[in-house]
Amino acid sequence: MNSSKIQAWVVAVGRGAVVTFFAVVAAANGTQQVSDGRYVVCISASAVACAVVLLVPRLRWPVAPIVVTAVTAWWEWALPLAVVLYDLAAARRTWAALLCVAATLGASLLHYPPTRLWHQEQYVTALFLWAFAYVVGMWIGGRRRLVRALAADVEHLRVEAQLREEAARVAERSRIAAEMHDVLAHRLSLIALHTGVLATRSDTLPGPVAERLALLRGASTEALTDLRGVLGVLRAPGAAPNGAGAVPAPVPGDVQQLVDDARAASQPIALTIHGRPQDAPTTHRLAVYRIAQEALTNARKHADSAPVTMTIDYRPPATLVEVTNPAGPSGQAAAVSSGYGLVGLRERVSALGGQLNAGPAGGGSWRLAARIPHPAGTEENETPA
C-alpha cells in the first residue's frame, strides 16, 4: 500500500470518527431536551440521516447541505452543519455555505415561541463554530489545490524532460545515420570506380571475370543509389549535395588536435593513446572524437581549470575511452549526468554494440568511460603496429 492510499484511508477514518461523534452528541442533546421521550426515534433517525449523507461521497453535494440544513433548522443542531460548511469551503462554494447558514438561522428565528438558539443566545457559539469550520475548510481546500497544482507541474516537467531526452536520442540517431550514409557511400563509390576501371579493360580479361566485374559494378551502383535515396533525407535541411560524383567520407576528428585546442584555452589535459586510429573502424573513430569532445566540454563547464586525464586505446578487441577529472566546486560535476549530450553518446555507443558509463569515481572525481567492441574478424585482419 503506497503513501497516497494510506493517507486517503487515514482521512476517511478520521472523517468517519468526527461525523459519528457529532451525530451522537447532537442526538444525545436532542434527546435530553425532549422530556416526554416522544421524539426519540425521530431524533435518532435525523442523526443517522446526517451521518449517512456526510459520509457517503456521492451524497456530499448537493444532498448533504439540504438534508443537514433542514435537520439543523428543525432540531437546532450546530455540529453537523459545521461539517457541511467545511466541505463547502474546501470546494469553494461560498454562496451555498451562506445560504445554509441563512436558512438555518432564519428557520430558527421563525419558530414560536422563541427557540433556545435565540432565547438563550446560543447562536453566538454556533456562529463561531461555523466560522471556524469554514476557515479550516478554506485552508484545507487551498492546500489540496496547491498540492494538485504542484503535482501537475512535476508531471509536466517529467514529461518535458522525457521529450527532450527522446529528442536528443532521435537527433543522435539521425546524425549517426547521416555519417553511416557518408561512410558507406564512400566505400561503394570506390568499389564502383575500381570495377569501372577494370571493366574498361575487359578485352584483356577472361570472359567470366569481365562478366563478374560488370555485375559487381552494377550492383554497387544500384546499392549507392538506394543508399542515397533512403538515408540522404537525413541530412540537414538545405544542405547541398557534394556533386554528382562520389560522396566523400566524413573525416573523423583528430583527437590530438581537439586536445591541443583545449590546452591552448588553458585546460590542463594528459592524453595517452595506445595503438593507431587506423586500428579501429571509422565508426569507432567518429565515436571516440564525439566522446572526447563531450567529456572536455563537460569538464570545462562543471570543473573549470581541473586537470583532465584522457586515455584512448584503439587496439582490438575493443576501442576503449576513459576520461577522468576532479569534481568541481560544491559537487557541480554531478550535474553532468543531467545533460542531453550523454544521452546522444549512449545512443551512439549502443548502436555500435558498446557500453558507456558516466558517474562519480573514487576520490571525488568524475569518470566517463566507453568500450566499443571491434567487429568479428577485425583482429585477424589487422596489421601489427
For each residue, the residues with C-beta under 8 A, 3 or more apart:
1: 5 6
2: 5 6
3: 6 7
4: 7 8
5: 1 2 8 9
6: 1 2 3 9 10
7: 3 4 10 11
8: 4 5 11 12
9: 5 6 12 13
10: 6 7 13 14
11: 7 8 14 15
12: 8 9 15 16
13: 9 10 16 17
14: 10 11 17 18
15: 11 12 18 19 55
16: 12 13 19 20 55
17: 13 14 20 21
18: 14 15 21 22 83
19: 15 16 22 23 50 51 54 55 80 83
20: 16 17 23 24 51
21: 17 18 24 25
22: 18 19 25 26 50 79 80 82 83
23: 19 20 26 27 47 48 50 51 79 80
24: 20 21 27 28 47
25: 21 22 28 29 79
26: 22 23 29 30 47 50 75 77 79 80
27: 23 24 30 31 43 44 46 47
28: 24 25 31 32
29: 25 26 32 33 77
30: 26 27 33 34 39 43 46 47 75 77
31: 27 28 34 37 40 43 44
32: 28 29
33: 29 30 116
34: 30 31 37 38 39 40 43
35:
36:
37: 31 34 40
38: 34
39: 30 34 42 43
40: 31 34 37 43 44
41: 44 45
42: 39 45 46
43: 27 30 31 34 39 40 46 47 75
44: 27 31 40 41 47 48
45: 41 42 48 49
46: 27 30 42 43 49 50 71 74 75
47: 23 24 26 27 30 43 44 50 51
48: 23 44 45 51 52
49: 45 46 52 53 67 71
50: 19 22 23 26 46 47 53 54 67 68 71 77 80
51: 19 20 23 47 48 54 55
52: 48 49 55 56 59
53: 49 50 56 59 60 63 64 67 68
54: 19 50 51 59 60 64 68 80 83 84 87
55: 15 16 19 51 52
56: 52 53 59 60
57: 60
58:
59: 52 53 54 56 63 64
60: 53 54 56 57 63 64 87
61: 64 65 87 91 93
62: 65 66 96
63: 53 59 60 66 67
64: 53 54 59 60 61 67 68 84 87
65: 61 62 68 69 84 88 96 100
66: 62 63 69 70
67: 49 50 53 63 64 70 71
68: 50 53 54 64 65 71 72 80 81 83 84 100
69: 65 66 72 73 81 84 100 103 104
70: 66 67 73 74
71: 46 49 50 67 68 74 75 77 80
72: 68 69 75 76 77 78 80 81 104
73: 69 70 76 103 104 107 108
74: 46 70 71 107
75: 26 30 43 46 71 72
76: 72 73 108 115 116 117 122
77: 26 29 30 50 71 72 80 81
78: 72 81 82 122 125 126 129 130
79: 22 23 25 26 82 83 129
80: 19 22 23 26 50 54 68 71 72 77 83 84
81: 68 69 72 77 78 84 85 100 101 104 130
82: 22 78 79 85 86 129 130 132 133
83: 18 19 22 54 68 79 80 86 87 133
84: 54 64 65 68 69 80 81 87 88 97 100
85: 81 82 88 89 97 100 101 130 133 134 137
86: 82 83 89 90 133 134 136 137 140
87: 54 60 61 64 83 84 90 91 137
88: 65 84 85 91 93 94 96 97 100 134 137
89: 85 86 92 93 94 97 133 134 135 136 137 138 141
90: 86 87 137 138 140 141 144
91: 61 87 88 141
92: 89 138 141
93: 61 88 89 96 97
94: 88 89 97 98
95: 98 99
96: 62 65 88 93 99 100
97: 84 85 88 89 93 94 100 101 134
98: 94 95 101 102
99: 95 96 102 103
100: 65 68 69 81 84 85 88 96 97 103 104
101: 81 85 97 98 104 105 127 130
102: 98 99 105 106
103: 69 73 99 100 106 107
104: 69 72 73 81 100 101 107 108
105: 101 102 108 109 117 123
106: 102 103 109 110
107: 73 74 103 104 110 111
108: 73 76 104 105 111 115 117 118 123
109: 105 106 115 118
110: 106 107
111: 107 108 114 115
112:
113:
114: 111 118 119
115: 76 108 109 111 118 119
116: 33 76 119 120 122
117: 76 105 108 120 122 123 126
118: 108 109 114 115 121 123
119: 114 115 116
120: 116 117
121: 118 124
122: 76 78 116 117 125 126
123: 105 108 117 118 126 127
124: 121 127 128
125: 78 122 128 129
126: 78 117 122 123 129 130
127: 101 123 124 130 131
128: 124 125 131 132
129: 78 79 82 125 126 132 133
130: 78 81 82 85 101 126 127 133 134
131: 127 128 134 135
132: 82 128 129 135 136
133: 82 83 85 86 89 129 130 136 137
134: 85 86 88 89 97 130 131 137 138
135: 89 131 132 138 139
136: 86 89 132 133 139 140
137: 85 86 87 88 89 90 133 134 140 141
138: 89 90 92 134 135 141 142
139: 135 136 142 143
140: 86 90 136 137 143 144
141: 89 90 91 92 137 138 144 145
142: 138 139 145 146
143: 139 140 146 147
144: 90 140 141 147 148
145: 141 142 148 149
146: 142 143 149 150
147: 143 144 150 151
148: 144 145 151 152
149: 145 146 152 153
150: 146 147 153 154
151: 147 148 154 155
152: 148 149 155 156
153: 149 150 156 157
154: 150 151 157 158
155: 151 152 158 159
156: 152 153 159 160
157: 153 154 160 161
158: 154 155 161 162
159: 155 156 162 163
160: 156 157 163 164
161: 157 158 164 165
162: 158 159 165 166
163: 159 160 166 167
164: 160 161 167 168 340
165: 161 162 168 169 340 343
166: 162 163 169 170
167: 163 164 170 171 340
168: 164 165 171 172 340 341 343 344 347
169: 165 166 172 173 343 344 347
170: 166 167 173 174
171: 167 168 174 175 344
172: 168 169 175 176 343 344 345 347 348
173: 169 170 176 177 347 351
174: 170 171 177 178 234
175: 171 172 178 179 344 348
176: 172 173 179 180 347 348 351
177: 173 174 180 181 231 234
178: 174 175 181 182 231 234 235
179: 175 176 182 183 250 283 286
180: 176 177 183 184 231 283
181: 177 178 184 185 227 228 231 232 234 235 247
182: 178 179 185 186 247 248 249 250
183: 179 180 186 187 249 250 282 283
184: 180 181 187 188 227
185: 181 182 188 189 224 227 228 246 247 249
186: 182 183 189 190 246 247 248 249
187: 183 184 190 191 249
188: 184 185 191 192 220 223 224 227
189: 185 186 192 193 224 245 246 247
190: 186 187 193 194 246
191: 187 188 194 195 216 217 220
192: 188 189 195 196 217 220 221 224 246
193: 189 190 196 197 246
194: 190 191 197 198
195: 191 192 198 199 213 216 217 220
196: 192 193 199 200 217
197: 193 194 200 201
198: 194 195 201 202 205 213
199: 195 196 202 210 213 214 217
200: 196 197
201: 197 198 204 205
202: 198 199 205 210 213 214
203:
204: 201
205: 198 201 202 209 210 213
206: 209 210
207: 210 211
208: 211 212
209: 205 206 212 213
210: 199 202 205 206 207 213 214
211: 207 208 214 215
212: 208 209 215 216
213: 195 198 199 202 205 209 210 216 217
214: 199 202 210 211 217 218
215: 211 212 218 219
216: 191 195 212 213 219 220
217: 191 192 195 196 199 213 214 220 221
218: 214 215 221 222
219: 215 216 222 223
220: 188 191 192 195 216 217 223 224
221: 192 217 218 224 225
222: 218 219 225 226
223: 188 219 220 226 227
224: 185 188 189 192 220 221 227 228
225: 221 222 228 229
226: 222 223 229 230
227: 181 184 185 188 223 224 230 231 232
228: 181 185 224 225 231 232 247
229: 225 226 232
230: 226 227 233
231: 177 178 180 181 227 228 234
232: 181 227 228 229 235
233: 230
234: 174 177 178 181 231
235: 178 181 232 239
236: 239
237:
238:
239: 235 236
240:
241: 244
242: 245 247 248
243:
244: 241
245: 189 242
246: 185 186 189 190 192 193
247: 181 182 185 186 189 228 242
248: 182 186 242
249: 182 183 185 186 187 282
250: 179 182 183 286
251:
252: 277 282 285 286 288 289
253: 257 258 286 289 293
254: 257 258 289
255: 258 259 271 273 277 288 289 292 312
256: 259 260 271 273
257: 253 254 260 261
258: 253 254 255 261 262 289 292 293 296
259: 255 256 262 263 269 271 292 296 310
260: 256 257 263 264
261: 257 258 264 265
262: 258 259 265 267 269 296 300
263: 259 260 266 267 268 269
264: 260 261
265: 261 262 300
266: 263 305
267: 262 263 296 299 300 305 308
268: 263 305 306 307 308
269: 259 262 263 296 307 308 309 310
270: 307 308 309 310
271: 255 256 259 310 311 312
272: 310 311 312
273: 255 256 311 312 313 314
274: 311 312 313 314 315
275: 279 280 313 314 315 385
276: 279 314 385
277: 252 255 280 285 288 314
278: 314
279: 275 276 314 315 316 382 385
280: 275 277 284 285 288 314 319 372 374
281: 284 285 374 375 378
282: 183 249 252 285 286
283: 179 180 183 286 287 352
284: 280 281 287 288 314 319 352 372 374
285: 252 277 280 281 282 288 289 314
286: 179 250 252 253 282 283 289 290
287: 283 284 290 291 319 345 348 349 352 354 370 372
288: 252 255 277 280 284 285 291 292 312 314 319 321
289: 252 253 254 255 258 285 286 292 293
290: 286 287 293 294 344 345 348
291: 287 288 294 295 321 323 345 349 356 368 370
292: 255 258 259 288 289 295 296 310 312 321 323
293: 253 258 289 290 296 297
294: 290 291 297 298 341 342 345 368
295: 291 292 298 299 308 310 323 368
296: 258 259 262 267 269 292 293 299 300 308 310 323
297: 293 294 300 301 341
298: 294 295 301 302 333 336 339 341 366 368
299: 267 295 296 302 303 306 308 323 325 366
300: 262 265 267 296 297 303 304
301: 297 298 304 336
302: 298 299 327 328 332 333 335 336 366
303: 299 300 306 325 326 327 328 332 333 366
304: 300 301 328
305: 266 267 268
306: 268 299 303 325 326 327 328
307: 268 269 270 325 326
308: 267 268 269 270 295 296 299 323 324 325
309: 269 270 322 323 324 325
310: 259 269 270 271 272 292 295 296 321 322 323
311: 271 272 273 274 320 321 322 323
312: 255 271 272 273 274 288 292 319 320 321
313: 273 274 275 319 320 321
314: 273 274 275 276 277 278 279 280 284 285 288 319
315: 274 275 279 385
316: 279 374 378 379 382
317: 373 374 378 379
318: 354 371 372 373 374
319: 280 284 287 288 312 313 314 354 370 371 372 374
320: 311 312 313 369 370 371 372
321: 288 291 292 310 311 312 313 368 369 370
322: 309 310 311 367 368 369 370
323: 291 292 295 296 299 308 309 310 311 367 368 369
324: 308 309 361 365 366 367 368
325: 299 303 306 307 308 309 333 365 366
326: 303 306 307 333 363 364 365 366
327: 302 303 306 331 332 333 334 360 364 365 366
328: 302 303 304 306 331 332 333
329: 332
330:
331: 327 328 334
332: 302 303 327 328 329 335
333: 298 302 303 325 326 327 328 336 360 365 366
334: 327 331 337 360 366
335: 302 332 338 339
336: 298 301 302 333 339 342 358 366
337: 334 342 358 359
338: 335
339: 298 335 336 342 343
340: 164 165 167 168 343 344
341: 168 294 297 298 344 345
342: 294 336 337 339 345 346 356 358 368
343: 165 168 169 172 339 340 346 347
344: 168 169 171 172 175 290 340 341 347 348
345: 172 287 290 291 294 341 342 348 349 356 370
346: 342 343 349 350 356
347: 168 169 172 173 176 343 344 350 351
348: 172 175 176 287 290 344 345 351 352
349: 287 291 345 346 352 354 355 356 370 372
350: 346 347 353 354 355 356
351: 173 176 347 348
352: 283 284 287 348 349 372
353: 350 372 373
354: 287 318 319 349 350 370 371 372 373
355: 349 350 370 371
356: 291 342 345 346 349 350 368 369 370
357: 367 368 369 370
358: 336 337 342 366 367 368 369
359: 337 366 367
360: 327 333 334 364 365 366 367
361: 324 365 366 367
362: 365
363: 326
364: 326 327 360
365: 324 325 326 327 333 360 361 362
366: 298 299 302 303 324 325 326 327 333 334 336 358 359 360 361
367: 322 323 324 357 358 359 360 361
368: 291 294 295 298 321 322 323 324 342 356 357 358
369: 320 321 322 323 356 357 358
370: 287 291 319 320 321 322 345 349 354 355 356 357
371: 318 319 320 354 355
372: 280 284 287 318 319 320 349 352 353 354
373: 317 318 353 354
374: 280 281 284 316 317 318 319 378 379
375: 281 378
376:
377: 380 381
378: 281 316 317 374 375 381 382
379: 316 317 374 382
380: 377
381: 377 378
382: 279 316 378 379
383:
384:
385: 275 276 279 315
